[in-house]
Amino acid sequence: MIDEPAAEVLRSTEQLSLAEPVTYDVRIHGVFKTNGACRIEILEQNRIVPGKIADAVLDEPHNVYTKALDEGATLRVTAQPTMKDGKLHRLFITGAKVAPRRRATKAKAK
């Protein structure tokens, strides 16, 4: 059985490749519950990329994705990237949980 990320690579007329699953801390900027399409910000890269949530939890009310969108929360997601010319093209998200809050670092007094 071919999963959705592999199917996108096979169907594409562009040169796409499939990378190994990766964990990212992201913020969701938009999501369609009907098809899972989303726009997400990868925090450590400070950029917004297209994504697709392929997690059955998305169909449930008050799920981790829609709550994070409503609250502006950071999610730690597992996602399989498709790559184009060695650069991230789209993320296929297969799971998420609320990311631990980052602690602010205090400046040292001189």
C-alpha positions as CSV (number, residue, x, y, z in Angstrom):
1,M,0.0,0.0,0.0
2,I,1.3,3.4,-0.9
3,D,0.9,6.2,1.6
4,E,-0.1,9.8,0.7
5,P,3.4,11.3,0.7
6,A,4.8,8.6,-1.6
7,A,1.7,9.0,-3.9
8,E,2.4,12.7,-4.2
9,V,6.0,12.0,-5.3
10,L,4.9,9.4,-7.8
11,R,2.1,11.5,-9.3
12,S,4.1,14.7,-9.5
13,T,5.3,16.0,-12.9
14,E,8.0,17.8,-10.9
15,Q,11.2,16.2,-9.5
16,L,10.1,15.4,-5.9
17,S,11.7,13.1,-3.4
18,L,10.5,11.7,-0.1
19,A,12.6,12.3,3.0
20,E,12.5,10.3,6.3
21,P,10.0,11.4,9.0
22,V,11.2,14.3,11.1
23,T,10.0,16.0,14.3
24,Y,9.3,19.7,14.1
25,D,8.0,22.4,16.5
26,V,5.3,24.3,14.5
27,R,2.6,26.8,14.7
28,I,-0.6,26.3,12.6
29,H,-1.7,29.3,10.6
30,G,-4.6,27.7,8.9
31,V,-6.2,24.3,8.5
32,F,-9.1,22.8,6.4
33,K,-10.8,20.0,8.4
34,T,-12.4,18.7,5.2
35,N,-9.1,17.6,3.5
36,G,-6.3,18.3,6.0
37,A,-4.6,21.0,4.0
38,C,-2.8,23.4,6.2
39,R,-0.3,26.2,6.4
40,I,2.3,25.8,9.1
41,E,5.2,27.7,10.5
42,I,8.3,25.7,11.2
43,L,9.6,27.7,14.2
44,E,13.3,26.9,14.0
45,Q,13.4,27.8,10.3
46,N,11.0,30.9,10.8
47,R,9.1,30.0,7.6
48,I,5.6,29.1,6.6
49,V,5.1,26.0,4.4
50,P,2.2,24.1,3.0
51,G,1.2,20.9,4.8
52,K,-1.3,18.1,4.9
53,I,-2.6,16.6,8.1
54,A,-3.0,12.9,7.6
55,D,-4.0,12.1,11.2
56,A,-7.5,10.7,11.9
57,V,-7.6,12.9,15.0
58,L,-8.4,15.9,12.8
59,D,-11.9,14.6,12.3
60,E,-12.6,14.8,16.1
61,P,-14.1,18.0,17.7
62,H,-11.6,20.1,19.7
63,N,-8.7,18.1,18.4
64,V,-5.0,19.1,19.0
65,Y,-4.7,20.8,15.6
66,T,-7.8,23.1,15.8
67,K,-7.1,23.9,19.5
68,A,-3.5,24.9,18.7
69,L,-4.8,27.1,15.9
70,D,-7.4,28.7,18.2
71,E,-4.9,29.2,21.0
72,G,-1.8,30.0,19.0
73,A,-0.1,27.0,20.7
74,T,3.1,25.4,19.5
75,L,2.8,21.8,18.4
76,R,5.5,19.1,18.2
77,V,4.6,17.2,15.0
78,T,5.9,14.1,13.3
79,A,5.9,14.8,9.6
80,Q,7.3,13.3,6.4
81,P,8.6,16.0,4.1
82,T,8.5,15.9,0.3
83,M,11.5,17.7,-1.2
84,K,11.9,19.6,-4.4
85,D,15.4,20.6,-5.6
86,G,16.7,19.7,-2.1
87,K,14.3,22.1,-0.4
88,L,11.2,21.4,1.7
89,H,8.2,21.3,-0.6
90,R,5.3,20.0,1.7
91,L,5.0,18.4,5.1
92,F,2.7,15.4,5.6
93,I,1.8,15.4,9.3
94,T,1.0,12.1,10.9
95,G,0.9,13.0,14.6
96,A,1.1,15.9,17.0
97,K,1.1,16.9,20.7
98,V,1.4,20.2,22.4
99,A,5.1,21.1,22.6
100,P,6.6,21.8,26.0
101,R,6.9,25.5,26.7
102,R,10.3,26.9,26.2
103,R,11.9,28.5,29.2
104,A,13.1,32.1,28.8
105,T,16.7,32.4,29.5
106,K,17.8,35.1,31.9
107,A,20.5,37.5,30.9
108,K,23.5,37.3,33.2
109,A,24.2,40.4,35.3
110,K,27.7,41.9,34.8
